[in-house]
């Protein structure tokens, strides 16, 4: 790589992408980012490709993908034969998991709303329906 394409410091990359320096190092250790070129001084040197990969990782995380799933997506994005189909399948799986989580959160919200509605907001703690529900061994 020439100095034009790999001349950014880790701090400059972190600032441009909006992540911590430690996050970049972590992604390198986890194999989500390739090992950077080292300058003669030993400092890491990055190119625009690293910025694009970090943005990809951040967007995938924002969509709820795990780091393992992101690793797969990065590998699939380079697969010219089956990449797009497999990426769609991974996205469909993530969407199904998110929809399941939303259903669960709605159930929790409804239960909590009922408890809030039934609580007068005053009186003895042992008479509070919220505290009783949290302390009840039968609730799961």
C-alpha atoms as an extended CHARMM CRD file, in Angstrom:
* protein
*
       140  EXT
         1         1  UNK       CA              0.0000000000        0.0000000000        0.0000000000  PROA      1               0.0000000000
         2         2  UNK       CA              1.2500000000        3.4400000000       -0.7320000000  PROA      2               0.0000000000
         3         3  UNK       CA              1.1740000000        6.3170000000        1.7090000000  PROA      3               0.0000000000
         4         4  UNK       CA             -1.7410000000        7.9490000000       -0.1160000000  PROA      4               0.0000000000
         5         5  UNK       CA             -4.0790000000        5.0130000000        0.6040000000  PROA      5               0.0000000000
         6         6  UNK       CA             -2.8720000000        4.1120000000        4.0890000000  PROA      6               0.0000000000
         7         7  UNK       CA             -1.8000000000        7.2420000000        5.8640000000  PROA      7               0.0000000000
         8         8  UNK       CA             -4.4200000000        7.6400000000        8.5940000000  PROA      8               0.0000000000
         9         9  UNK       CA             -3.5610000000        7.1450000000       12.2400000000  PROA      9               0.0000000000
        10        10  UNK       CA             -5.8090000000        5.0970000000       14.4910000000  PROA      10              0.0000000000
        11        11  UNK       CA             -6.9270000000        8.3170000000       16.1820000000  PROA      11              0.0000000000
        12        12  UNK       CA             -7.8980000000        9.9040000000       12.8710000000  PROA      12              0.0000000000
        13        13  UNK       CA             -9.8490000000        6.8010000000       11.8470000000  PROA      13              0.0000000000
        14        14  UNK       CA            -11.6110000000        6.6510000000       15.2170000000  PROA      14              0.0000000000
        15        15  UNK       CA            -12.5960000000       10.2980000000       14.9470000000  PROA      15              0.0000000000
        16        16  UNK       CA            -13.8670000000       10.0140000000       11.3640000000  PROA      16              0.0000000000
        17        17  UNK       CA            -16.0040000000        6.9660000000       12.1090000000  PROA      17              0.0000000000
        18        18  UNK       CA            -17.0450000000        7.9940000000       15.6230000000  PROA      18              0.0000000000
        19        19  UNK       CA            -15.7110000000        4.9800000000       17.5020000000  PROA      19              0.0000000000
        20        20  UNK       CA            -13.1850000000        4.5840000000       20.2880000000  PROA      20              0.0000000000
        21        21  UNK       CA             -9.5930000000        3.6530000000       19.5060000000  PROA      21              0.0000000000
        22        22  UNK       CA            -10.0220000000        0.5810000000       21.7190000000  PROA      22              0.0000000000
        23        23  UNK       CA            -12.9790000000       -0.4740000000       19.5640000000  PROA      23              0.0000000000
        24        24  UNK       CA            -10.7680000000       -0.4810000000       16.4720000000  PROA      24              0.0000000000
        25        25  UNK       CA             -8.1280000000       -2.5410000000       18.2610000000  PROA      25              0.0000000000
        26        26  UNK       CA            -10.8130000000       -4.9350000000       19.4910000000  PROA      26              0.0000000000
        27        27  UNK       CA            -12.2130000000       -5.4020000000       15.9770000000  PROA      27              0.0000000000
        28        28  UNK       CA             -8.6940000000       -6.1470000000       14.7580000000  PROA      28              0.0000000000
        29        29  UNK       CA             -8.1950000000       -8.7810000000       17.4810000000  PROA      29              0.0000000000
        30        30  UNK       CA            -11.5960000000      -10.3040000000       16.6290000000  PROA      30              0.0000000000
        31        31  UNK       CA            -10.7250000000      -10.5070000000       12.9360000000  PROA      31              0.0000000000
        32        32  UNK       CA            -13.3700000000       -8.0220000000       11.7960000000  PROA      32              0.0000000000
        33        33  UNK       CA            -10.6610000000       -5.7060000000       10.5110000000  PROA      33              0.0000000000
        34        34  UNK       CA             -7.3940000000       -6.7930000000        8.9080000000  PROA      34              0.0000000000
        35        35  UNK       CA             -4.1200000000       -6.0900000000       10.6540000000  PROA      35              0.0000000000
        36        36  UNK       CA             -3.0760000000       -2.5840000000        9.6600000000  PROA      36              0.0000000000
        37        37  UNK       CA              0.1310000000       -1.6680000000        7.9180000000  PROA      37              0.0000000000
        38        38  UNK       CA              2.7520000000       -0.5120000000       10.3950000000  PROA      38              0.0000000000
        39        39  UNK       CA              4.8240000000        2.5660000000        9.8790000000  PROA      39              0.0000000000
        40        40  UNK       CA              8.5660000000        2.5000000000       10.5120000000  PROA      40              0.0000000000
        41        41  UNK       CA              7.7730000000        3.9410000000       13.9380000000  PROA      41              0.0000000000
        42        42  UNK       CA              5.5360000000        0.9430000000       14.6780000000  PROA      42              0.0000000000
        43        43  UNK       CA              2.3400000000        2.9900000000       14.6390000000  PROA      43              0.0000000000
        44        44  UNK       CA             -0.6580000000        1.6310000000       12.8040000000  PROA      44              0.0000000000
        45        45  UNK       CA             -1.4780000000        3.1460000000        9.4290000000  PROA      45              0.0000000000
        46        46  UNK       CA             -4.9500000000        2.8740000000        7.9130000000  PROA      46              0.0000000000
        47        47  UNK       CA             -6.5780000000        3.5710000000        4.5830000000  PROA      47              0.0000000000
        48        48  UNK       CA            -10.0480000000        4.5180000000        3.4340000000  PROA      48              0.0000000000
        49        49  UNK       CA            -10.9750000000        0.8340000000        3.2120000000  PROA      49              0.0000000000
        50        50  UNK       CA            -10.7670000000        0.5660000000        6.9870000000  PROA      50              0.0000000000
        51        51  UNK       CA            -13.1350000000        3.5020000000        7.3670000000  PROA      51              0.0000000000
        52        52  UNK       CA            -15.6150000000        1.8260000000        5.0080000000  PROA      52              0.0000000000
        53        53  UNK       CA            -15.3780000000       -1.4580000000        6.9410000000  PROA      53              0.0000000000
        54        54  UNK       CA            -15.8650000000        0.2870000000       10.2810000000  PROA      54              0.0000000000
        55        55  UNK       CA            -18.9310000000        2.0830000000        8.9530000000  PROA      55              0.0000000000
        56        56  UNK       CA            -20.2700000000       -1.2550000000        7.6960000000  PROA      56              0.0000000000
        57        57  UNK       CA            -19.7130000000       -2.7890000000       11.1460000000  PROA      57              0.0000000000
        58        58  UNK       CA            -21.4080000000        0.1440000000       12.9150000000  PROA      58              0.0000000000
        59        59  UNK       CA            -24.4390000000        0.0510000000       10.6240000000  PROA      59              0.0000000000
        60        60  UNK       CA            -24.7550000000       -3.7150000000       11.0190000000  PROA      60              0.0000000000
        61        61  UNK       CA            -24.5460000000       -3.3560000000       14.8030000000  PROA      61              0.0000000000
        62        62  UNK       CA            -27.2240000000       -0.6480000000       14.6670000000  PROA      62              0.0000000000
        63        63  UNK       CA            -29.4390000000       -3.1550000000       12.8470000000  PROA      63              0.0000000000
        64        64  UNK       CA            -28.9330000000       -5.6610000000       15.6560000000  PROA      64              0.0000000000
        65        65  UNK       CA            -26.3670000000       -7.9920000000       14.1140000000  PROA      65              0.0000000000
        66        66  UNK       CA            -23.9300000000       -9.6690000000       16.5050000000  PROA      66              0.0000000000
        67        67  UNK       CA            -20.1900000000       -9.4520000000       15.9050000000  PROA      67              0.0000000000
        68        68  UNK       CA            -20.1920000000      -13.0790000000       14.7390000000  PROA      68              0.0000000000
        69        69  UNK       CA            -22.9770000000      -12.3120000000       12.2670000000  PROA      69              0.0000000000
        70        70  UNK       CA            -21.0810000000       -9.2180000000       11.0960000000  PROA      70              0.0000000000
        71        71  UNK       CA            -17.9950000000      -11.3670000000       10.5390000000  PROA      71              0.0000000000
        72        72  UNK       CA            -20.1410000000      -13.6340000000        8.3360000000  PROA      72              0.0000000000
        73        73  UNK       CA            -21.6280000000      -10.6540000000        6.4930000000  PROA      73              0.0000000000
        74        74  UNK       CA            -18.1620000000       -9.2730000000        5.7780000000  PROA      74              0.0000000000
        75        75  UNK       CA            -17.0710000000      -12.6420000000        4.3780000000  PROA      75              0.0000000000
        76        76  UNK       CA            -20.2620000000      -13.0160000000        2.3640000000  PROA      76              0.0000000000
        77        77  UNK       CA            -19.9290000000       -9.5090000000        0.9370000000  PROA      77              0.0000000000
        78        78  UNK       CA            -16.7730000000      -10.7070000000       -0.8080000000  PROA      78              0.0000000000
        79        79  UNK       CA            -18.4090000000      -13.9270000000       -2.0830000000  PROA      79              0.0000000000
        80        80  UNK       CA            -19.3630000000      -13.2090000000       -5.7100000000  PROA      80              0.0000000000
        81        81  UNK       CA            -21.1920000000      -16.5410000000       -6.1650000000  PROA      81              0.0000000000
        82        82  UNK       CA            -23.5680000000      -16.8160000000       -3.2150000000  PROA      82              0.0000000000
        83        83  UNK       CA            -22.9340000000      -13.6640000000       -1.2120000000  PROA      83              0.0000000000
        84        84  UNK       CA            -26.1330000000      -11.7080000000       -1.8490000000  PROA      84              0.0000000000
        85        85  UNK       CA            -28.4460000000      -14.6810000000       -1.2890000000  PROA      85              0.0000000000
        86        86  UNK       CA            -26.7040000000      -15.6120000000        1.9560000000  PROA      86              0.0000000000
        87        87  UNK       CA            -26.6780000000      -11.9910000000        3.1490000000  PROA      87              0.0000000000
        88        88  UNK       CA            -30.4260000000      -11.8050000000        2.5520000000  PROA      88              0.0000000000
        89        89  UNK       CA            -30.9220000000      -15.0180000000        4.5330000000  PROA      89              0.0000000000
        90        90  UNK       CA            -28.8690000000      -13.6280000000        7.4440000000  PROA      90              0.0000000000
        91        91  UNK       CA            -30.8890000000      -10.4020000000        7.3470000000  PROA      91              0.0000000000
        92        92  UNK       CA            -34.1460000000      -12.3680000000        7.3400000000  PROA      92              0.0000000000
        93        93  UNK       CA            -32.9520000000      -14.3510000000       10.3650000000  PROA      93              0.0000000000
        94        94  UNK       CA            -32.0030000000      -11.1350000000       12.1800000000  PROA      94              0.0000000000
        95        95  UNK       CA            -35.3980000000       -9.6090000000       11.3220000000  PROA      95              0.0000000000
        96        96  UNK       CA            -37.2060000000      -12.6570000000       12.7170000000  PROA      96              0.0000000000
        97        97  UNK       CA            -35.1740000000      -12.4430000000       15.9290000000  PROA      97              0.0000000000
        98        98  UNK       CA            -35.9540000000       -8.7280000000       16.2580000000  PROA      98              0.0000000000
        99        99  UNK       CA            -39.6690000000       -9.3380000000       15.7040000000  PROA      99              0.0000000000
       100       100  UNK       CA            -39.6130000000      -12.0300000000       18.4010000000  PROA      100             0.0000000000
       101       101  UNK       CA            -37.8530000000       -9.6280000000       20.7670000000  PROA      101             0.0000000000
       102       102  UNK       CA            -40.4210000000       -6.8980000000       20.0040000000  PROA      102             0.0000000000
       103       103  UNK       CA            -43.2420000000       -9.3200000000       20.8320000000  PROA      103             0.0000000000
       104       104  UNK       CA            -41.5530000000      -10.1730000000       24.1250000000  PROA      104             0.0000000000
       105       105  UNK       CA            -40.9590000000       -6.4970000000       24.9610000000  PROA      105             0.0000000000
       106       106  UNK       CA            -44.6010000000       -5.6860000000       24.2120000000  PROA      106             0.0000000000
       107       107  UNK       CA            -45.6740000000       -8.4720000000       26.5970000000  PROA      107             0.0000000000
       108       108  UNK       CA            -43.3680000000       -7.0660000000       29.2910000000  PROA      108             0.0000000000
       109       109  UNK       CA            -44.6440000000       -3.5260000000       28.6180000000  PROA      109             0.0000000000
       110       110  UNK       CA            -48.2760000000       -4.6310000000       28.9380000000  PROA      110             0.0000000000
       111       111  UNK       CA            -47.5850000000       -6.4510000000       32.1960000000  PROA      111             0.0000000000
       112       112  UNK       CA            -45.7400000000       -3.4860000000       33.6530000000  PROA      112             0.0000000000
       113       113  UNK       CA            -48.4780000000       -1.0970000000       32.5110000000  PROA      113             0.0000000000
       114       114  UNK       CA            -51.0350000000       -3.2170000000       34.3760000000  PROA      114             0.0000000000
       115       115  UNK       CA            -48.9280000000       -3.1160000000       37.5270000000  PROA      115             0.0000000000
       116       116  UNK       CA            -48.4490000000        0.6540000000       37.2630000000  PROA      116             0.0000000000
       117       117  UNK       CA            -52.1740000000        1.1270000000       36.7350000000  PROA      117             0.0000000000
       118       118  UNK       CA            -53.0480000000       -0.9850000000       39.7930000000  PROA      118             0.0000000000
       119       119  UNK       CA            -50.5600000000        0.7790000000       42.0930000000  PROA      119             0.0000000000
       120       120  UNK       CA            -52.0500000000        3.7100000000       44.0230000000  PROA      120             0.0000000000
       121       121  UNK       CA            -48.6190000000        5.2740000000       44.4910000000  PROA      121             0.0000000000
       122       122  UNK       CA            -48.9960000000        5.5390000000       48.2740000000  PROA      122             0.0000000000
       123       123  UNK       CA            -49.4870000000        3.3180000000       51.2910000000  PROA      123             0.0000000000
       124       124  UNK       CA            -47.4890000000        0.5000000000       52.8210000000  PROA      124             0.0000000000
       125       125  UNK       CA            -44.7950000000       -1.1420000000       50.6940000000  PROA      125             0.0000000000
       126       126  UNK       CA            -46.2060000000       -4.6180000000       51.3660000000  PROA      126             0.0000000000
       127       127  UNK       CA            -49.4790000000       -3.4930000000       49.7660000000  PROA      127             0.0000000000
       128       128  UNK       CA            -47.8130000000       -2.1960000000       46.6000000000  PROA      128             0.0000000000
       129       129  UNK       CA            -48.8140000000       -4.4400000000       43.6640000000  PROA      129             0.0000000000
       130       130  UNK       CA            -45.5370000000       -3.7230000000       41.8720000000  PROA      130             0.0000000000
       131       131  UNK       CA            -43.4010000000       -4.7870000000       44.8200000000  PROA      131             0.0000000000
       132       132  UNK       CA            -45.6380000000       -7.8080000000       45.4270000000  PROA      132             0.0000000000
       133       133  UNK       CA            -45.2850000000       -8.9060000000       41.8020000000  PROA      133             0.0000000000
       134       134  UNK       CA            -41.5040000000       -8.5130000000       41.9360000000  PROA      134             0.0000000000
       135       135  UNK       CA            -41.3160000000      -10.4920000000       45.1760000000  PROA      135             0.0000000000
       136       136  UNK       CA            -43.7780000000      -13.2310000000       44.2110000000  PROA      136             0.0000000000
       137       137  UNK       CA            -41.9900000000      -16.5460000000       43.6800000000  PROA      137             0.0000000000
       138       138  UNK       CA            -44.7610000000      -17.7890000000       41.3770000000  PROA      138             0.0000000000
       139       139  UNK       CA            -44.0570000000      -15.0600000000       38.8010000000  PROA      139             0.0000000000
       140       140  UNK       CA            -41.6600000000      -16.1280000000       36.0740000000  PROA      140             0.0000000000
